[in-house]
């Protein structure tokens, strides 16, 4: 059985808004591939919206969707970060960071009101986004001697693999990207070539 080797994310930043009894909620959704990216985005948003009362957020990161966090930033527990995160789940997205900025309008919204506001602002941002599907890819590095150059290039070309870098010095060195579901076949094909060394680098 093949692995699930695709995931859904957003193509670029999108925005959404929601207003209730004077309070304004601005949702900002960003593609983010690492926690470091998410943290930087949050820092930038806090600077830009420094006069806001709350900067609540949620993210899910990784092609396996294993890294996530939701934060209420001072709102009552479970009223902000979780509703934001639940919208990420409902759209089955990953590698995404969403922050909802709140300007308080003077009237308390209560728990149901807050949950609805953060959910609605987030949903508006996601409805305004372009959702794309990406493949999960594995990155490999190979070293080989010149006599097997044609054989190597034929395998890479036949599978339409993306070559990231090459270095043809004393020994040939190529770093390439292969879709996860094709990786075993490509790996075994290359391993059969004389003098070739292959090393797995990462999955992205």
C-alpha positions, 0 to 999 in steps of 0.5 A, a space after each residue: 500500500 502506498 503512503 499518503 504522500 500529499 498534503 493541503 496547505 495555503 499558497 500565500 497569506 490571506 486575511 479575514 475579519 469578523 465584528 461583534 458588539 464593537 469588537 473587531 477580529 482580524 484573522 491572518 493566515 500564513 504558509 509556515 514550514 517550521 515553528 521558527 517561521 511561525 514564531 517570526 510571523 507572530 513577532 511581526 504581527 505583534 509589532 504591526 498590531 501592537 495596540 490590539 488587546 489579544 494576538 491569539 493563534 494556532 498552527 499545524 506544521 509538518 507533512 505528517 501534521 504532527 506539530 501543532 499548537 493553540 494559544 489563547 493569549 489571555 482570552 478565557 481558556 479554550 475560546 480562541 486558540 482552539 476554535 482557530 485550530 479547529 478550522 485548520 482541522 476542518 480544512 485538513 491543512 498543515 504547514 499553516 499559521 493563523 493569528 487572530 488579532 482582537 480589538 476590544 469594543 467595550 462589551 464582553 462577548 462571553 464564552 460562546 461569543 468569543 468562540 464564534 468570533 475567533 472561529 468566524 474570523 478564521 473561517 473568513 481568512 481560509 475562505 479567502 485563501 488559495 488552498 493547494 495540494 503539495 507532494 511529500 518529497 524525500 531528498 537524497 545525495 548521490 556520489 558516483 564515478 563518471 562511467 555510470 553518468 548516463 545510467 544515473 541521468 537516465 534514472 533521474 530523467 525517466 522519473 522526472 526528478 528535480 535535481 537540486 544541485 550538482 558538482 562534477 569534480 573528481 567524483 560526481 555529486 548530485 542532490 535530488 528530490 523524489 516524491 515519497 511514493 517513488 523513492 523506494 524504486 529510485 533508491 533501489 535502481 540507483 543502488 544497483 549501479 557500480 561505484 554509486 553511494 546514496 544517502 538520504 538527507 531529509 523529507 519535506 
